[in-house]
Amino acid sequence: MASIGQIVNPTPGNDALSRARQRAALVPDCLVEAKRIANTVIAGWHGRRKRGIGENFWQFRPYSEGESLSRIDWRRSARDDHTYVRDREWEAAHTIWLWADMSPSMMYKSTYGSVSKESRALVIMLALAEILARSGERIGCPGVMEPVSARNAAERLAAALMHTPLTGGLPETAMVRGWSDLILIGDFLDDAPSIMARLGPLARRGLRGHVVEIADPAEEIFPYNGRTEFTDPETGERLTSGRAEGLREAYRNAYLARREDLGQSLRHLGWTFVSHRTDHLASEALVAVHMYLSGMPAKATHGGQF
């Protein structure tokens, strides 16, 4: 039967630079797509707004005796018989660390998915950087870019990724300070206990975590039939099944149980979990993460668990 999916084979050590260049070439296109998606969901996205020191207008309120006369907005006060003060918005930049897993398994794309998992992860990460930077947050990437507070944080992150590509697996987090947010994007195909062994200590350090699972539709629905050869992209091991359809029910049960176990374990830590398929719009994952960052419960959508 025809192949349902394809994957770029891991590059030999002598050609590692070639693979790095391929991924670097992918970044500019992902940045353009990220900006397009960010613009579709930016309406209503706000940081933790409150009154205080800053440059942006917050609200008008009645003048209180003893306040500085320099804060009075005379134009607004001239509209009626009251005196009003112009308040500005408090700018409290929060540090948010972004990370996308670039393991070999992320290179997979089936005929059911619109893009590879790698491409979707990069787009979501850069789109988050774009939107959060507009909200005044400080954006960083462990081992790639120190946190910055700038409107062009997405461009800076894209440039950093072209010179210091992301690696596979979970990131080193020694540089991540407590009371920050850490957003991890990947397929998380390892068993839940192994993943939680790495994430548990981070939660105990005070980090708020948000995990975005990227899945290709074929990984979830298992559409294979007849004689099929499966290859592990991490180890190269092969498994041949004479009747792949006979494995479908057991595989799907195990796959969904792994996802449910991981989601419950993360919620037990106080972290959040979003499952996103590459045949869905990237904006769905962005909206879900935004709601979690804003402290609002996210709604479940088809193909995802929030």
Salt bridges, closest charged atoms under 4 A:
GLU33 OE2 - ARG36 NH2 2.63
GLU67 OE1 - ARG61 NH2 2.60
GLU67 OE1 - ARG71 NH1 3.39
ASP73 OD2 - ARG86 NE 3.03
ASP80 OD2 - ARG76 NH1 3.49
ASP80 OD1 - HIS82 ND1 3.81
ASP87 OD2 - ARG51 NH1 3.48
ASP87 OD2 - ARG61 NE 2.70
ASP87 OD1 - ARG71 NH2 2.76
GLU89 OE2 - ARG49 NE 3.36
GLU118 OE2 - ARG19 NH2 2.94
GLU118 OE2 - ARG23 NE 2.66
GLU130 OE1 - LYS35 NZ 2.94
GLU130 OE2 - ARG134 NH2 2.81
GLU155 OE2 - LYS35 NZ 2.66
ASP181 OD1 - HIS94 NE2 2.48
ASP181 OD2 - ARG208 NH2 3.03
ASP181 OD2 - HIS210 NE2 2.68
ASP187 OD2 - LYS117 NZ 2.93
GLU213 OE2 - ARG258 NH2 2.83
GLU213 OE1 - ARG259 NE 2.80
GLU219 OE2 - LYS117 NZ 2.61
GLU220 OE1 - ARG259 NH1 3.07
GLU220 OE2 - ARG277 NH1 3.08
GLU229 OE1 - ARG238 NH1 2.81
GLU245 OE2 - ARG243 NH2 3.71
ASP279 OD2 - ARG277 NH2 2.78
ASP279 OD1 - HIS280 NE2 3.85
GLU284 OE1 - HIS280 ND1 3.39
